[in-house]
Amino acid sequence: MTQLFPGEVFANTADFDTGIRQMLPRYDEMLDAITRCLPITTNRILELGCGTGELSLKVLSRCPSAEVVAVDYSPRMLQFAQQKIQAAGYTDRWTGIEIDFGDWANNSAAVEIGTGFDACVSSLAIHHLQDEMKLKLFQRISESLTPQGWFWNADPILPESPALAEVYQSVREDWTAQQGTTLAKIRSCLGTSSTQGHSSHDQLATLSGHLQMLTKAGFHVVAVPWKYYGLAVFGGSITDIL
Ligand SMILES: C[S@@+](CC[C@H](N)C(=O)[O-])C[C@H]1O[C@@H](n2cnc3c(N)ncnc32)[C@H](O)[C@@H]1O
C-alpha cells in the first residue's frame, strides 16, 4: 500500500474528491454549513488542512472579496488544490502554504502565516492532532482572529458510547451503499499512513470535549451549526456580541 501523510487518505490524490463523497455522508452539506456561517463580506480567511481545495473553492465562491491563505503539510494535496483553484479562476485570491499547522500552534513566530484573520476554517484535518495539540491550535486560532472573527471546523467526533459507535458506523455503510459502492471497495483505494509531524491516525474527541477545548482556548460564543451522526461542524467567536 502507498505510504501517505495522515489525512491524505487515498493512495491516488485524484481519487480524493470522488472517494470522500462516497465514504462520508453529506460531505458537501457539511462544507456548505461552514461556508454559510461565514458573513459574505469576510475578507481574510485562513484554512487549515486544505487538501484538494474543496472547502477553499466553496469559501471563495460564497465570499467574493475573500482572500484565502490555505495551509497543508502535503505537497501532493497542495499541488492538486492549486490546479483546481487555477482552473476556477481564483489564483489571485488563494495562497497555498506548505506547513504543519501543529508547528504553527506551537510557535507562530517560526511559521509565517500572518494574523488578523476574519475567519479560520478547517475540515477533516484537525482530528489528526492529539487533544493537547488541538487545544494549543484552538488557542493559536483565537489569538489570530480579528475581534469579530469566526472559527468553524468540520470533523468526525468520538462516539459517545459503543452503541452510538455502531449507529454512526451503520449510517456510513448505508451511505456508501446508496452511492452504489461499499466501504470495503473504497478501502481498496486507500493508502496507509503513520505519524507525520504533529499528525497521526484519527485522534477523535467527543463533541462536548471539543466545545470545552474551544471555551478554554478563549472562544466566548461556541456553537454547533451542523451535526449528522458522527460528523459535526463546530466553532465560534472570541467576541460575545455579534
Ligand atoms: C481528509 S483531508 C481533508 C481536506 C479538505 N479540508 C476537505 O475537507 O476535503 C485532510 C488534510 O489535512 C492535511 N493535514 C493533516 N494534518 C496536518 C497538519 N498537521 N498540518 C497540515 N496539514 C495537515 C492532510 O494533508 C490533508 O490534506
The ligand as a Gaussian input file, in Angstrom:
#p B3LYP/6-31G(d) Opt

LIG

0 1
 C       -9.047000      14.411000       4.852000
 S       -8.139000      15.733000       4.151000
 C       -9.408000      16.990000       4.093000
 C       -9.103000      18.035000       3.066000
 C      -10.156000      19.118000       2.914000
 N      -10.141000      20.004000       4.055000
 C      -11.504000      18.529000       2.669000
 O      -12.378000      18.605000       3.550000
 O      -11.718000      17.962000       1.594000
 C       -7.109000      16.301000       5.498000
 C       -5.984000      17.212000       5.048000
 O       -5.315000      17.727000       6.202000
 C       -3.915000      17.699000       5.961000
 N       -3.255000      17.653000       7.286000
 C       -3.412000      16.719000       8.265000
 N       -2.643000      17.021000       9.323000
 C       -1.989000      18.189000       9.013000
 C       -1.057000      19.003000       9.726000
 N       -0.631000      18.670000      10.949000
 N       -0.610000      20.136000       9.124000
 C       -1.042000      20.468000       7.869000
 N       -1.916000      19.717000       7.146000
 C       -2.394000      18.582000       7.720000
 C       -3.698000      16.477000       5.083000
 O       -2.502000      16.565000       4.336000
 C       -4.942000      16.525000       4.185000
 O       -4.708000      17.265000       3.027000

